[in-house]
Amino acid sequence: MTSPKRTLLAALVAPLSVLLATGCGETRTTLRVFGADSLAASFREIEGAFEKLHPDIDVQVNTLGSVMVARVAPERGADLVALADHRLVEKVLTPKHTSWVVKFVTTEIVLAYTTASKRRADITPDNWFDILLDPQIRYGCARPNQDPCGYYTRISWQLAQNHYLTSRGQTRPLVKQLIDQLPPERIARDANALVGEQLNMARIDYAFVYRTHAVDHKLPFITLPREINLGDATLANLYAAAEGTAPDYKGGSEMLKGAPIAFGISIFDNTPHPKAAKAFVRFVLSDQGLAILERSQFRPIRPALVPPWSQVPEFLSDLAVPENAQAPAARPAAKPTTGS
């Protein structure tokens, strides 16, 4: 027979155990972060490191091609976005969803391959286009209307035509040749899918991706000349001479000028968790957050830059400056020419 004391103790402990079991989960803030697919590995690590410092915040990271992120994030309750092309914030998300963006890292286009890729021993930064146009070689890229890596790749092809050919008086239509030999089935929804579903499965021999994709997937790659890889901020005027077709977000397309690749991060105006969102952005821009991004060979922009159409948010006044006030401080790409 149960004693009165035990009955009383059980009556007191039961509700307390229920409170402990449910209360902790209910008090955590859920922060929904939507990011570029190329940020997947870095943001998973950032998520863990941030949550250790902020156990009351549950970060949920979703990654897609940045064009798709810009389209779907507002509908899926995102608190903030981090996109591979900072211009998407201005073109798609302002003024309805946000009014600012900060450029925080850069990368470059490379040509990734595997140990199974045909003619891998022959390919170099000087002959890659001739190797790719060999009828036995299969190459792929991301879809321009879903992932900036896709339209950055097309722009890099235009720059390559001028760098290797037009500037030397050759009229060879390199861009047309590369496009004509690229069937639709080798154009993936985003660069992560291109690597995971095509390159690693030996359906293609080579893939145009960001350096970060190659590093995160532990792939060897060819580093392209800085005049064509869109990774050198000092060559902005040269890059602007090329154009690529990008979605205009109204069902059509537009010509987008070449520019140094610069990732942008922004918080939505209507986030119900502004304090948590600001803490997360500050962590990404902190030495600890940027060190994590550097492990994927992103190159930090220190201080972070705010383009002319935007203003430096007050909570980032110590970490960001107006773009026209200071040139990007991204460090040079890692060596050697080929790597993994």
N, C-alpha and C positions, 0 to 999 in steps of 0.2 A: 504494500500500500504506500502510495506516494505521500511524503510528509508535506505539511503546509508550507514549510520553508522552501522546499524544492519547487513546489508549485508556484510560489511567489517569485522565485528566482527565474524560473522558466518564462513566466509572464513578462518579466522585465527584460530578459535577454533577447527573446524572440523579435520584438519590434526593433530593438537596437541592431540586431544582425541584418534585418531587412533594410534598415536605413543605411547601414554601412555598405551593403551589397549594391544598392541602387543609387544612393546619393552621390557617390564619386563620379559615376558615369554621367549622371544627369547634370553635374555642375561643370563638366569640361566643355569648353567652347570648341565647336567644330569649325575649322577654317578650311574653306575649299579653295585650293590653288590649282589653276589651270595653266599648263605650261607647254612650251614647244617640246616635240618628241626628243630632240637632241639634249634636253635638260633632264631626261628621265633618270639616268644613273646619279647625276649630281644632286638632283632634288630629293631623291630617296635618302641619300646620306644627309642632306641638309635637314630633311624632315626629322630624322632620328636625333640629330644633334640639337635641333631647336626644341624638340619636345623634352629633352633632358633638362634644358634650362627653363622650360615652361610646361611643367607637367599638367597644368590646368587647360592646355590647348591641344586639341587633337587635329593635326594637320592631315588633310586628305588631298593627295596630289593626283591630278589627272593630266596625262600628256597625249597630245595629238599633233599633227601638222599645224603650224601656227595660224594658217588661214582658217582652218577648221576651228581652232580655239577661239579666234576672234568672232566667229559666227555663232558658236554654240554656248560659250561661257556665260553670256548674260541669261540665256534660257535655263541654264542648269544651276543657277544660284551661286555663281562664283563670287568669291570675295576679292580675288586679285588674279592678274594674269602676268605671265612672263613669255614674251614672244620673240621669235628669231629675227623678226624685222620690226624694229621699233616704229616704223612708219605705219604699220597696221593699226596702232592705237589711234593715231590721228585720223586715218582714213575710215576706220570702221567703228571705233568705240567712242569717239568724241562727237558732239558734246553730250550725248544721251547718257553715257555710262561713266565716263571719267573725263578729266580735264588736264591731265599731265602724264608724262612718261619720263623715265630715267633710263639712259643707256648705261649698262653696267658691265657687259663683257662682249668680246668679239671672237671670231674664229675665221676659218677660211675653207674654201672648197678644195678637196683633195680627191684623188682617184684611188679608191680602195680595191683590194683584190684578196685572193686566198692562195693557199699553197696548191690548189687545184686549177688555178686560172691558167689558161693557155697563153703562151709567149710571155709569161711573167719574167723570165730571165732577160728578155729583150727590151722591155718597156722602160723608158726614161722620161724625164721632164721635157725632153726635146723632141721625142718621136711618138708620144702617146697617141696622137690623133691618127697617125698612119697605122699604128698597131690596132686601134679600135676599128678602123675601116677595113681591116682584113675580114673577108666574108666569114671566116671561121670563128671570129670573135663576137661574143655577145656582151653588151654593156647596157646599163640601165640608169635611170634617174628617178627622182620623186616627181609627183604630179604637180605642175605649177599652180593649179587652181585649188590645191589643198595645203601645199607646203612650200614656204619660201625657198627651201633648198632646190626645188624644181625650177623656179624662175631665176634664182641666182645661177644655177647651172647653165641655163640658156644664155644668160648675160656673159658668163665666163667664156662660153664658146665664141661669142662675138668678139670679145677681147682677144681670144686666142687667134682668131682669123687675122686680126690686125697685127698682133704681136709677131706671129710666125710668118705671115704671108703678105698681106696688103702692104705693110710697111717696107717690104722688100720688093715691091713691084709685081707680086704674083696675084693673079685674078681668080685663083681657085676658090670656089664657093664652099668653104669648109663647114659653115653652119648648116647649110642646106644638106650637105653630105651626111653630117652627123644626125640630123633630124630624119632624113630619108631612111637611114639604116637603123632607126629605133622604132620597132613595132610597139603598138599600144600595150601588149602584155608585159613589156619590160619597164613600164612606167608605173611605179608603186604609189600607193596612197600617201606615204610619207617615207622619209629616208630610213627610219628604223625598220619599217616593213620591207624596204628594198634590201636591206642587209639581212634581216632575219629570214625572210621568206624566199628570197631570190639568190643573193650572193652566197650565203652560208649553205644553201641547198644546192649549189652548183648549177642553178638555172641560168646564171650569167657569170661572166668572168671578171667584170669590172663594174664598179658603181661610183657615181659622182655623189659624194656625201660631204658633210662637214668633217674637219679633222677630229672633232670630238666623237663623232659616230665611230670612226675607225679606231680611236683610242679605247673607247668604252667596250667595243666588241673585239678588241685585241686583234685587229686586222693589220696586215702590212699595207702600206699606201705610198703612192707617188705624190710628193709635194710639188704643186704647180708653181710656175714663176709668179712672183708677187704682182706682176703687171696684169695677171689674169685671175688670180685666186680670190680677189675681193677681200683680202685680209689685211691690207695695209692702209691705214687711215690717211697717210700722207699722199696717197695716190687717188684721192677722191675725184679730182678733176679728170684724170684719165679714165676712171671707171664710169663717170657720167657720160662719156662719149658713146657708150653702148646702151642698148635698151632691150628689155625683155617683155613678153606678154604676160600680164598678171590679171587676175579677176578684178572687176570693178565693183563687185559686191552689189550689183544691180541686175545680175543675170548675164552680163556681157564681159568684155575684157578691155584692158587698156594697156598702153605702152608705159613701162616703168623704167626710169633711168637707173643705170648701174650706180651703186654706192657701196662703200665699205660695209661689210656685215656688222651690225650692231644690235645686240639683244636689248629689248626694253621691258621694264617691269612697271606695273601700275596697279593701283587699288581702285575698285569700283566705288563710285560716290555713294551708292545705296547699300554698301556692306553693313550688315547688322553688327559686325565685329571690328570696328575701326581700330581699336586698341591692339587687338591681336594681329590684325593685318599689318599695321605699322611696325609692330615688333618683328614680324616675319621679314618684311622688306629690309629693315635695318640689319637683321641678322645676315641676310643674303649679301648685303653690301659691306658687312664687317670683314675684318681680316680673317676670321674663322670661316665665314661663308665663302669668301673669295678663294681661300686656300682649298676648300673642297672642290670648287669649280676648276681650279687650276689642275687638280688631279686628272681631270678629263681634258686637259690642255686647252681649256678656255683661257683667253687672255683678258685679265681684268682691265677695266677702264677706271683709272684712279686720278682724280676724283671722278665719280660718276657724272655724266653729262646730261643736261636737260636741253632739248632742241629749242630753237627760237620761238616756236608757236606756243610753247608751254612755259610754266614757271616752276621754280624749285619749291617743292612742298616744304613748309616750315619744319616739319619733323625730320627732314633730311638736309637741313641747312649746313650741317657739319660734314656731310658725306657727298654732296653733289653741288655742281656749279653750272651756270648757264653755258651752253656749248660755245658761244662766241667769246667767252671769257678765258677759255683755256683749251688748248688742243688736246685730243685724246692721248692718254698715257699708256696705251696698250703696249705690252712688251713684245719683242720679236718672237716669231714662231720658233718652236723647238727644232733642233737639228737631230738627226741628219736628214738628207733628202728623202730617203725611204725609212720607214719605221713602223712600229706597231703599238 
